[in-house]
Amino acid sequence: MNQNTRRTEIIVIGAGISGLVAATELKEAGKQVLVLDKARGVGGRLANRRFDGAVFDHGAQFMTAREERFRFLIEDWQDKGIVEEWYRSDPDGGDNHPRFRGSPTMSAIAKELARNLDPLLQSPVIRIEQDGDEWSVNLQDGALIQAKAVVMTPPVPQSLAILDAGNVLIPGTTRTRLEKIQYEKCFAVMALLDGPSLIPFPGYLKPETGPIAWLADNQTKGISGLPAVTIHATGKYSETNWEGDRNEIARQLIEIAQPWLGSSVVEYQIHGWRYSKPIATDKDRCIAINQHPALIIAGDAFGGPRVEGAVLSGYAAAETLLQLRPSEETRGMISNRFNKTNRSES
Ligand SMILES: Cc1cc2nc3c(=O)[nH]c(=O)nc-3n(C[C@H](O)[C@H](O)[C@H](O)COP(=O)(O)OP(=O)(O)OC[C@H]3O[C@@H](n4cnc5c(N)ncnc54)[C@H](O)[C@@H]3O)c2cc1C
């Protein structure tokens, strides 16, 4: 082993909520776990950004909790002070599920989970290769980490690219399932205003038509001291304009949002989410691509297209891995039959 190579028991790729939940479960089961993420911070799509004194949630806006297991987790997070109820009754006449938000921001949940995991950040994985009964995980900086098992939680097209770069054998039926998974794109514009917005309490709006899907007032939401609005474009608009000039797109979305902004925009930034929410998901909560050495693929594309689904997929990935006996030589796909996806929409 050269000095650029290290070894661990399990590698979890991705410090988004699914990866962090899987890693926490595995660590609690006594496993040695290393979490890797390409980003500078943890949370993935549970993201917030700060500039000029304003704070924005610019990825996931809230969480709903349909399943008992996730409701218990939310209660635990509320006790820890990292989650609060944002609003309950939907003024649009929708369902009455409570909407929870991270406190102070959505990424607070990921930061709390990561405290016990010490993830290796700014460490993009470029390739995974099977090396006998281990996986060799290659990082962009040339480092190599060997592990008995790997859990992959990036958006599925990104995980597939990592696997294909290392010529990992994926059974045909599994590949077909993975290639069917699709995500919609989403532009998020963050606008700092010089006065309060016209977005009513509790601080969000869902325009019925046009290129804007969602507006949130982060000040009314309780996370920004300054008036700060997040604008999410629709999947259709984001797809059509994906290659366009980002500044131009931000200005266009701000102009369209003006009737709800009420005040002038002092500063703005734009972020493009290539994989925002899955629009075609898998029926199972995770897939074991290989049993020995174990390779599991998980994330919100498996558990249902939202934060709750990502958490449940993280649990399923850890449980599936713990069920696999190292002595099993069988290769090929096994689905997690015990954890079927709950497909109800929020
Ligand atoms: C704009 C937007 C709005 C949303 N709104 C809501 C909402 O209101 N309610 C809701 O419930 N859900 C919402 N979602 C969806 C929710 O954010 C996701 O379902 C959930 O956060 C997904 O978590 P995950 O762990 O599966 O994936 P991610 O959070 O994407 O985590 C994957 C991680 O893998 C890392 N990674 C990727 N490639 C590599 C690599 N090569 N090497 C190392 N690391 C890598 C990434 O950096 C990332 O941290 C929204 C998402 C977006 C983008």
The ligand as an SDF file (V2000), in Angstrom:
LIG
                    3D

 53 58  0  0  0  0  0  0  0  0999 V2000
  -34.3180   23.2680   -5.2750 C   0  0  0  0  0  0  0  0  0  0  0  0
  -34.7370   22.0830   -4.4650 C   0  0  0  0  0  0  0  0  0  0  0  0
  -35.8970   22.1280   -3.7130 C   0  0  0  0  0  0  0  0  0  0  0  0
  -36.2860   21.0280   -2.9420 C   0  0  0  0  0  0  0  0  0  0  0  0
  -37.3780   21.1320   -2.1370 N   0  0  0  0  0  0  0  0  0  0  0  0
  -37.6890   20.1160   -1.3020 C   0  0  0  0  0  0  0  0  0  0  0  0
  -38.6990   20.2860   -0.3200 C   0  0  0  0  0  0  0  0  0  0  0  0
  -39.2610   21.3680   -0.1490 O   0  0  0  0  0  0  0  0  0  0  0  0
  -39.0060   19.2110    0.4580 N   0  0  0  0  0  0  0  0  0  0  0  0
  -38.3330   18.0130    0.3600 C   0  0  0  0  0  0  0  0  0  0  0  0
  -38.6310   17.0990    1.1270 O   0  0  0  0  0  0  0  0  0  0  0  0
  -37.3390   17.8550   -0.5450 N   0  0  0  0  0  0  0  0  0  0  0  0
  -36.9960   18.8840   -1.3660 C   0  0  0  0  0  0  0  0  0  0  0  0
  -35.9610   18.7460   -2.2470 N   0  0  0  0  0  0  0  0  0  0  0  0
  -35.3370   17.4250   -2.4050 C   0  0  0  0  0  0  0  0  0  0  0  0
  -34.3640   17.1080   -1.2580 C   0  0  0  0  0  0  0  0  0  0  0  0
  -33.4460   18.1670   -1.1110 O   0  0  0  0  0  0  0  0  0  0  0  0
  -33.6480   15.8260   -1.6030 C   0  0  0  0  0  0  0  0  0  0  0  0
  -34.6200   14.8050   -1.7940 O   0  0  0  0  0  0  0  0  0  0  0  0
  -32.6640   15.3230   -0.5350 C   0  0  0  0  0  0  0  0  0  0  0  0
  -31.9690   16.3790    0.0740 O   0  0  0  0  0  0  0  0  0  0  0  0
  -31.7120   14.3530   -1.2100 C   0  0  0  0  0  0  0  0  0  0  0  0
  -30.7520   13.8840   -0.2870 O   0  0  0  0  0  0  0  0  0  0  0  0
  -29.6820   12.8030   -0.7800 P   0  0  0  0  0  0  0  0  0  0  0  0
  -28.7880   12.5330    0.3600 O   0  0  0  0  0  0  0  0  0  0  0  0
  -30.3940   11.6590   -1.4160 O   0  0  0  0  0  0  0  0  0  0  0  0
  -28.8680   13.5160   -1.9750 O   0  0  0  0  0  0  0  0  0  0  0  0
  -27.9260   14.7940   -1.9480 P   0  0  0  0  0  0  0  0  0  0  0  0
  -28.3860   15.7710   -0.9350 O   0  0  0  0  0  0  0  0  0  0  0  0
  -27.8300   15.2470   -3.3620 O   0  0  0  0  0  0  0  0  0  0  0  0
  -26.5250   14.2240   -1.4540 O   0  0  0  0  0  0  0  0  0  0  0  0
  -25.6130   13.6110   -2.3300 C   0  0  0  0  0  0  0  0  0  0  0  0
  -24.2090   14.0560   -1.9550 C   0  0  0  0  0  0  0  0  0  0  0  0
  -23.2770   13.3690   -2.8050 O   0  0  0  0  0  0  0  0  0  0  0  0
  -22.2120   14.2390   -3.0580 C   0  0  0  0  0  0  0  0  0  0  0  0
  -21.5210   13.7960   -4.2600 N   0  0  0  0  0  0  0  0  0  0  0  0
  -21.9930   13.7650   -5.5360 C   0  0  0  0  0  0  0  0  0  0  0  0
  -21.0480   13.2870   -6.3710 N   0  0  0  0  0  0  0  0  0  0  0  0
  -19.9770   12.9890   -5.6070 C   0  0  0  0  0  0  0  0  0  0  0  0
  -18.6780   12.4890   -5.8850 C   0  0  0  0  0  0  0  0  0  0  0  0
  -18.2970   12.1710   -7.1400 N   0  0  0  0  0  0  0  0  0  0  0  0
  -17.8000   12.3260   -4.8680 N   0  0  0  0  0  0  0  0  0  0  0  0
  -18.1420   12.6520   -3.5970 C   0  0  0  0  0  0  0  0  0  0  0  0
  -19.3630   13.1560   -3.2750 N   0  0  0  0  0  0  0  0  0  0  0  0
  -20.2660   13.3190   -4.2630 C   0  0  0  0  0  0  0  0  0  0  0  0
  -22.8780   15.6090   -3.2320 C   0  0  0  0  0  0  0  0  0  0  0  0
  -21.9490   16.6630   -3.0320 O   0  0  0  0  0  0  0  0  0  0  0  0
  -23.9610   15.5490   -2.1610 C   0  0  0  0  0  0  0  0  0  0  0  0
  -23.5310   16.1380   -0.9470 O   0  0  0  0  0  0  0  0  0  0  0  0
  -35.5210   19.8460   -2.9800 C   0  0  0  0  0  0  0  0  0  0  0  0
  -34.3350   19.8100   -3.7130 C   0  0  0  0  0  0  0  0  0  0  0  0
  -33.9380   20.9260   -4.4270 C   0  0  0  0  0  0  0  0  0  0  0  0
  -32.6090   20.8950   -5.1560 C   0  0  0  0  0  0  0  0  0  0  0  0
  1  2  1  0
  2  3  1  0
  2 52  2  0
  3  4  2  0
  4  5  1  0
  4 50  1  0
  5  6  2  0
  6  7  1  0
  6 13  1  0
  7  8  2  0
  7  9  1  0
  9 10  1  0
 10 11  2  0
 10 12  1  0
 12 13  2  0
 13 14  1  0
 14 15  1  0
 14 50  1  0
 15 16  1  0
 16 17  1  0
 16 18  1  0
 18 19  1  0
 18 20  1  0
 20 21  1  0
 20 22  1  0
 22 23  1  0
 23 24  1  0
 24 25  2  0
 24 26  1  0
 24 27  1  0
 27 28  1  0
 28 29  2  0
 28 30  1  0
 28 31  1  0
 31 32  1  0
 32 33  1  0
 33 34  1  0
 33 48  1  0
 34 35  1  0
 35 36  1  0
 35 46  1  0
 36 37  1  0
 36 45  1  0
 37 38  2  0
 38 39  1  0
 39 40  1  0
 39 45  2  0
 40 41  1  0
 40 42  2  0
 42 43  1  0
 43 44  2  0
 44 45  1  0
 46 47  1  0
 46 48  1  0
 48 49  1  0
 50 51  2  0
 51 52  1  0
 52 53  1  0
M  END
$$$$
